[in-house]
């Protein structure tokens, strides 16, 4: 792993995906998810706060261990979680 891929790129991706227009779209779409959900490319977990209690199981997959590390603290902040709700695995 290079410096850029490990320390710079994950933060750039998180910043780019945190934009207001994307957040509005998330707020409209993510709460519609129900049942068992597989989120491919979960990244830093920006979608996590938008899942409703209609989601009974959530698995998140991402190829970036650094982005998954950014997502892990957000998992604890979700009130609807029935442990274990999410399994985050890295393909790297």
Buried (B, 14 or more C-beta within 10 A) or exposed (E): EEEEEEEEBBEEBBEEBEEEEEBEEBEEEBBEBEEEBEBEEBBBBBBBBBBEEEBEEBBBBBEBBBBBEBBEEBBEEBEEBEEEBBEBEEEE
